[in-house]
């Protein structure tokens, strides 16, 4: 077995190889995974708090008055939510009635919950009317009407659509631009939305905007354009007190990616919004939990078909859809480094679909049947988006404290 290894771009405190074996939060990953019969998600409980703290420090350095909410749609594992709640410094962003109820069940107070859904239904509006302290953002005129119908005389936010998008690597699948989308209120509807709210006894004091996902430094220029558009909306809203910039902050997926420069990001926010005198809310999800998690799968077979060597793993894209659906790179780390020269291999899932490939033609150390492979960046939009496709949806989740 290999005892000395070169450093890996993704290695950090609590994640890396020790004497040729992958360790995560002090646990031997292969040994831990072997105690479970199902695919295993492992989460670092401290990493999300560290990431939120890093955002907080950057905004403080630029004197940006702010509030942070964790976007729970990225990962709603109850022990993780409870750990964030116990920290006591951050709220949570929910986007459905069940997410709202789960946040409450995990101990978040209504005033700590930012709520932005799409396709609001009457029973959803009734639930929100019963929770007047929840920070509701309406993203359609229909939602404004539904909230107004309850006569609660509350403050609301409007989710706006600036017609611009930003995303990892300028990936078109991650952008909300170039086509009319279902999300948010466009500029040409904005005056009507404000008037409708006023007629319904609702005070619009917040704007909400989410323009993409996974952006890094290369997309900060596009982020500036989004902020300029948001400020144009804000100028048309007397009495505005808060702008919620949603999430979208990204993490590295490839060796060539550099972590988002949070200082530069915060400087852009300060420069564009300071004149408005508003609080800036941010709702990071992916940034907070994506690199806090691993998905550990077992090698079921290794077989050469024509000129491709396939390593078939014990879980498929239904457990973590982003590599297949959004073409996001998936970094694989063998849990045990074996002697021998690296070779090219394609990692395949066990779902009966041709697109079920974790990674194609990647260089990995030797693998053998029964080995475990950790798929990195599986903390966000993996378990939370999973399905039971082919009835292979079973998995376990584990929080490492």
C-alpha positions as CSV (number, residue, x, y, z in Angstrom):
1,X,0.0,0.0,0.0
2,X,1.1,3.6,-0.7
3,X,2.4,5.4,2.3
4,X,3.6,8.7,0.8
5,X,1.3,10.6,-1.5
6,X,1.4,14.0,-3.2
7,X,-1.0,16.6,-2.0
8,X,-4.4,16.8,-3.7
9,X,-6.0,20.1,-4.7
10,X,-9.0,19.4,-2.6
11,X,-7.2,18.3,0.6
12,X,-7.6,20.5,3.7
13,X,-7.8,20.1,7.5
14,X,-10.1,17.2,8.2
15,X,-10.0,15.8,4.6
16,X,-7.0,14.0,3.0
17,X,-4.9,10.9,2.9
18,X,-3.2,9.4,5.9
19,X,-0.8,6.5,5.1
20,X,-2.7,5.9,1.9
21,X,-6.2,5.9,3.4
22,X,-8.7,8.7,3.0
23,X,-9.6,10.3,6.3
24,X,-12.5,12.7,6.8
25,X,-13.1,14.5,10.1
26,X,-10.8,12.0,11.8
27,X,-12.6,8.9,10.5
28,X,-11.2,6.3,8.1
29,X,-13.7,6.7,5.2
30,X,-13.5,3.1,3.9
31,X,-13.8,1.6,7.4
32,X,-16.8,3.8,8.2
33,X,-18.5,3.0,4.9
34,X,-18.0,-0.7,5.4
35,X,-20.3,-0.6,8.5
36,X,-23.3,0.4,6.3
37,X,-25.1,-1.6,3.6
38,X,-26.2,1.4,1.7
39,X,-24.4,4.3,-0.1
40,X,-23.2,6.7,2.6
41,X,-23.2,10.5,2.7
42,X,-20.8,11.8,5.3
43,X,-20.9,15.5,6.4
44,X,-18.5,17.6,8.4
45,X,-20.6,19.4,11.0
46,X,-18.1,22.2,11.4
47,X,-17.4,23.1,7.8
48,X,-20.8,24.9,7.2
49,X,-20.3,27.1,10.2
50,X,-16.7,27.9,9.1
51,X,-18.1,28.9,5.6
52,X,-20.8,31.1,7.1
53,X,-18.2,32.7,9.3
54,X,-16.0,33.5,6.3
55,X,-18.9,35.3,4.6
56,X,-19.6,37.2,7.8
57,X,-16.0,38.3,8.1
58,X,-15.8,39.5,4.5
59,X,-19.0,41.6,4.8
60,X,-17.8,43.0,8.1
61,X,-14.5,44.1,6.6
62,X,-16.4,46.2,4.1
63,X,-18.9,47.5,6.7
64,X,-21.8,45.8,5.0
65,X,-24.8,45.5,7.4
66,X,-26.1,42.0,6.8
67,X,-28.0,38.9,7.8
68,X,-27.2,35.4,6.8
69,X,-29.7,32.6,6.1
70,X,-28.7,29.0,5.2
71,X,-30.6,27.8,2.1
72,X,-31.8,24.4,3.4
73,X,-32.9,23.1,0.0
74,X,-29.2,22.4,-0.5
75,X,-29.2,19.9,2.3
76,X,-32.0,19.4,4.8
77,X,-30.5,16.7,7.0
78,X,-32.0,17.4,10.4
79,X,-28.9,16.9,12.4
80,X,-27.1,19.4,10.2
81,X,-29.9,21.9,10.6
82,X,-29.9,21.4,14.3
83,X,-26.2,22.0,14.5
84,X,-26.6,25.3,12.6
85,X,-29.5,26.3,14.8
86,X,-27.4,25.5,17.9
87,X,-24.7,27.9,16.7
88,X,-27.3,30.6,17.1
89,X,-25.9,33.2,14.6
90,X,-27.7,32.3,11.4
91,X,-31.2,31.9,10.0
92,X,-32.5,29.5,7.4
93,X,-34.0,30.0,4.0
94,X,-37.0,27.8,3.2
95,X,-38.8,27.4,-0.1
96,X,-41.8,25.2,0.6
97,X,-44.3,24.5,3.4
98,X,-42.6,21.3,4.4
99,X,-39.2,23.0,4.5
100,X,-40.7,25.7,6.7
101,X,-42.2,23.1,9.1
102,X,-38.8,21.2,9.1
103,X,-37.0,24.4,10.0
104,X,-39.4,25.1,12.9
105,X,-39.1,21.5,14.1
106,X,-35.3,21.9,14.2
107,X,-35.7,24.9,16.5
108,X,-35.6,27.9,14.2
109,X,-37.9,30.7,15.3
110,X,-40.3,32.1,12.7
111,X,-38.3,35.4,12.7
112,X,-35.2,33.4,11.7
113,X,-36.8,32.0,8.6
114,X,-36.7,33.7,5.1
115,X,-39.4,32.1,2.9
116,X,-39.2,32.3,-0.9
117,X,-41.3,29.8,-2.8
118,X,-42.7,29.5,-6.3
119,X,-46.2,28.5,-7.2
120,X,-47.8,29.5,-4.0
121,X,-51.0,27.7,-3.2
122,X,-53.9,28.9,-1.0
123,X,-53.1,26.5,1.8
124,X,-49.5,27.7,1.7
125,X,-50.6,31.3,2.0
126,X,-52.8,30.3,5.0
127,X,-49.8,28.7,6.7
128,X,-47.8,31.9,6.2
129,X,-50.6,34.1,7.4
130,X,-50.5,32.1,10.7
131,X,-46.8,32.9,11.0
132,X,-46.6,36.6,10.7
133,X,-42.9,36.8,11.7
134,X,-41.7,34.6,8.8
135,X,-40.0,36.8,6.2
136,X,-42.0,36.1,3.1
137,X,-40.8,37.0,-0.4
138,X,-43.4,36.8,-3.2
139,X,-42.2,36.0,-6.6
140,X,-45.5,36.3,-8.6
141,X,-48.4,38.8,-8.6
142,X,-50.6,35.8,-7.7
143,X,-48.6,35.3,-4.5
144,X,-49.1,38.9,-3.6
145,X,-52.8,38.6,-4.1
146,X,-52.9,35.4,-1.9
147,X,-51.0,37.0,0.9
148,X,-53.1,40.1,0.7
149,X,-56.3,38.1,0.9
150,X,-55.6,37.2,4.5
151,X,-55.5,40.9,5.5
152,X,-52.6,40.4,7.9
153,X,-51.1,43.9,7.1
154,X,-47.6,42.4,7.2
155,X,-44.3,43.4,5.5
156,X,-43.3,41.4,2.5
157,X,-40.5,41.2,0.0
158,X,-40.7,40.9,-3.7
159,X,-38.5,38.4,-5.6
160,X,-37.4,40.2,-8.7
161,X,-35.9,39.0,-11.9
162,X,-33.2,41.3,-13.3
163,X,-33.0,39.3,-16.6
164,X,-29.4,38.5,-15.9
165,X,-27.7,35.3,-14.8
166,X,-24.4,34.0,-13.3
167,X,-23.1,30.5,-12.8
168,X,-20.1,28.2,-12.5
169,X,-18.0,28.3,-15.6
170,X,-20.7,30.3,-17.3
171,X,-22.5,27.0,-17.7
172,X,-25.8,27.8,-19.5
173,X,-27.6,25.1,-17.5
174,X,-27.0,27.1,-14.3
175,X,-27.9,30.6,-15.6
176,X,-31.3,32.2,-15.3
177,X,-30.8,34.5,-18.3
178,X,-31.4,34.6,-22.0
179,X,-34.9,33.3,-21.7
180,X,-38.0,34.2,-19.8
181,X,-38.1,32.1,-16.6
182,X,-40.8,31.4,-14.1
183,X,-38.9,33.0,-11.3
184,X,-39.4,36.5,-10.0
185,X,-41.0,39.7,-11.0
186,X,-39.6,41.4,-14.1
187,X,-39.0,45.2,-14.2
188,X,-42.1,45.8,-16.4
189,X,-44.3,44.1,-13.7
190,X,-42.7,45.8,-10.8
191,X,-44.9,48.9,-10.5
192,X,-48.0,46.7,-10.7
193,X,-46.7,44.4,-8.0
194,X,-46.0,47.4,-5.6
195,X,-49.5,48.8,-6.3
196,X,-51.1,45.5,-5.8
197,X,-49.3,45.0,-2.5
198,X,-50.4,48.5,-1.4
199,X,-54.0,47.8,-2.3
200,X,-53.8,44.6,-0.3
201,X,-52.5,46.3,2.8
202,X,-49.0,44.8,2.4
203,X,-45.9,46.9,2.8
204,X,-43.0,46.0,0.5
205,X,-39.8,46.6,2.4
206,X,-37.5,44.0,0.9
207,X,-36.2,42.9,-2.5
208,X,-35.0,39.4,-3.2
209,X,-32.9,38.3,-6.1
210,X,-31.3,35.0,-7.0
211,X,-29.5,35.1,-10.3
212,X,-27.6,31.8,-10.7
213,X,-25.4,29.3,-8.9
214,X,-21.9,28.2,-8.3
215,X,-20.1,31.4,-9.5
216,X,-16.5,32.1,-8.8
217,X,-14.1,35.0,-9.3
218,X,-14.4,34.9,-13.1
219,X,-18.2,35.7,-12.8
220,X,-17.8,38.7,-10.4
221,X,-18.1,41.1,-13.4
222,X,-21.5,39.5,-14.2
223,X,-22.4,39.7,-10.5
224,X,-21.7,43.5,-10.7
225,X,-24.2,43.8,-13.5
226,X,-26.8,41.9,-11.5
227,X,-26.3,44.3,-8.5
228,X,-26.7,47.3,-10.8
229,X,-30.0,45.9,-12.0
230,X,-31.1,45.2,-8.5
231,X,-30.3,48.7,-7.4
232,X,-32.4,50.0,-10.3
233,X,-35.4,48.1,-8.8
234,X,-34.5,49.5,-5.3
235,X,-34.5,53.1,-6.6
236,X,-38.1,52.6,-7.5
237,X,-39.1,51.4,-4.0
238,X,-39.3,54.1,-1.4
239,X,-38.9,52.7,2.1
240,X,-36.8,49.7,1.2
241,X,-34.9,48.3,4.1
242,X,-33.3,45.1,2.9
243,X,-32.0,43.5,-0.3
244,X,-31.7,39.8,-0.2
245,X,-29.1,38.6,-2.8
246,X,-30.0,35.0,-2.5
247,X,-27.2,32.5,-2.9
248,X,-25.1,31.3,-5.8
249,X,-21.6,31.5,-4.3
250,X,-19.6,28.7,-5.7
251,X,-16.9,26.2,-4.6
252,X,-14.0,24.8,-6.6
253,X,-14.9,21.7,-8.7
254,X,-11.6,21.3,-10.6
255,X,-7.9,21.6,-9.7
256,X,-7.7,24.8,-11.8
257,X,-10.6,26.4,-9.8
258,X,-9.7,28.9,-7.1
259,X,-11.9,29.5,-4.1
260,X,-14.2,32.5,-4.5
261,X,-12.4,35.7,-3.3
262,X,-14.9,36.7,-0.6
263,X,-13.2,40.0,0.0
264,X,-13.6,41.0,-3.7
265,X,-17.2,39.7,-3.6
266,X,-18.0,41.8,-0.5
267,X,-16.3,44.8,-2.0
268,X,-18.5,44.7,-5.0
269,X,-21.6,44.5,-2.8
270,X,-20.4,47.4,-0.7
271,X,-19.6,49.6,-3.7
272,X,-22.9,49.0,-5.4
273,X,-25.3,49.1,-2.5
274,X,-23.9,51.4,0.2
275,X,-25.7,54.4,-1.1
276,X,-29.1,52.7,-0.4
277,X,-28.5,52.4,3.3
278,X,-30.1,48.9,3.4
279,X,-29.3,45.6,5.1
280,X,-27.9,43.0,2.8
281,X,-29.2,39.5,3.3
282,X,-27.5,36.5,1.8
283,X,-28.8,32.9,1.5
284,X,-25.9,30.6,0.6
285,X,-26.6,26.9,0.3
286,X,-24.1,25.2,-2.0
287,X,-21.2,27.4,-0.7
288,X,-22.0,26.4,2.8
289,X,-22.5,22.6,2.5
290,X,-21.2,21.3,-0.9
291,X,-17.6,20.7,0.1
292,X,-18.7,19.6,3.6
293,X,-19.9,16.3,2.2
294,X,-18.8,13.1,0.6
295,X,-20.8,10.3,-1.1
296,X,-19.1,7.0,-0.5
297,X,-19.8,4.1,-3.0
298,X,-18.3,0.7,-3.4
299,X,-16.8,-0.7,-6.6
300,X,-19.1,-3.5,-7.8
301,X,-17.1,-4.5,-11.0
302,X,-14.2,-3.4,-13.2
303,X,-14.6,-4.4,-16.9
304,X,-13.2,-3.2,-20.2
305,X,-15.6,-2.6,-23.0
306,X,-13.9,-1.8,-26.3
307,X,-11.4,0.8,-25.3
308,X,-13.0,2.0,-22.1
309,X,-12.4,0.6,-18.6
310,X,-15.5,0.9,-16.5
311,X,-15.6,0.8,-12.7
312,X,-19.2,0.2,-11.7
313,X,-20.2,1.8,-8.4
314,X,-22.9,0.9,-6.0
315,X,-24.9,4.1,-6.5
316,X,-26.1,6.1,-9.4
317,X,-27.0,9.7,-10.5
318,X,-30.3,9.5,-8.7
319,X,-28.3,10.0,-5.5
320,X,-26.5,13.1,-6.7
321,X,-27.9,14.5,-10.0
322,X,-25.6,17.4,-10.7
323,X,-22.9,15.6,-12.6
324,X,-25.5,14.2,-15.0
325,X,-28.0,17.0,-15.2
326,X,-25.8,20.1,-14.9
327,X,-22.5,18.7,-16.2
328,X,-20.8,19.7,-13.0
329,X,-17.4,18.0,-12.6
330,X,-17.3,15.1,-10.1
331,X,-14.0,14.6,-8.3
332,X,-13.5,11.0,-7.2
333,X,-11.1,9.9,-4.5
334,X,-10.3,6.2,-3.9
335,X,-10.6,5.5,-0.2
336,X,-7.5,3.3,-0.3
337,X,-4.5,4.2,-2.5
338,X,-3.0,1.0,-3.9
339,X,0.4,0.4,-5.4
340,X,0.6,0.7,-9.1
341,X,0.5,3.3,-11.9
342,X,-2.6,5.4,-12.3
343,X,-4.8,4.5,-15.3
344,X,-7.8,5.9,-17.1
345,X,-11.2,4.7,-15.9
346,X,-14.8,5.7,-16.3
347,X,-16.9,5.6,-13.1
348,X,-20.4,4.3,-13.9
349,X,-23.4,4.3,-11.6
350,X,-25.9,1.4,-11.2
351,X,-28.9,3.1,-12.8
352,X,-30.3,1.8,-16.1
353,X,-29.7,5.1,-18.0
354,X,-26.8,5.8,-20.3
355,X,-26.1,9.2,-18.8
356,X,-25.4,7.6,-15.4
357,X,-21.7,8.3,-15.4
358,X,-19.9,9.9,-12.4
359,X,-16.7,10.7,-14.3
360,X,-15.4,9.8,-17.7
361,X,-11.9,8.9,-18.7
362,X,-10.2,10.1,-15.5
363,X,-6.8,9.1,-14.1
364,X,-7.1,7.2,-10.9
365,X,-4.8,4.9,-8.9
366,X,-5.6,1.2,-9.3
367,X,-9.0,0.1,-8.1
368,X,-10.3,-3.4,-7.3
369,X,-13.7,-4.9,-6.7
370,X,-14.9,-4.1,-3.2
371,X,-12.9,-0.9,-2.9
372,X,-14.7,2.3,-1.8
373,X,-14.6,5.5,-3.7
374,X,-15.6,8.9,-2.3
375,X,-17.2,11.4,-4.5
376,X,-16.3,14.9,-3.3
377,X,-18.5,18.0,-3.2
378,X,-21.6,15.9,-2.3
379,X,-22.8,17.9,0.6
380,X,-25.2,20.1,-1.4
381,X,-27.9,19.3,-3.9
382,X,-27.2,15.6,-3.7
383,X,-29.3,13.8,-1.0
384,X,-31.8,16.6,-1.0
385,X,-32.5,16.0,-4.7
386,X,-32.3,12.3,-4.7
387,X,-35.0,10.0,-6.1
388,X,-35.9,6.3,-6.0
389,X,-35.3,5.9,-9.7
390,X,-35.0,2.1,-10.5
391,X,-35.8,1.7,-6.8
392,X,-32.2,2.3,-6.0
393,X,-32.8,5.3,-3.8
394,X,-31.7,3.9,-0.4
395,X,-28.8,5.7,1.3
396,X,-27.5,6.7,4.8
397,X,-26.5,10.1,6.0
398,X,-24.0,10.7,8.8
399,X,-23.0,13.9,10.6
400,X,-19.4,13.9,11.9
401,X,-18.9,16.2,14.8
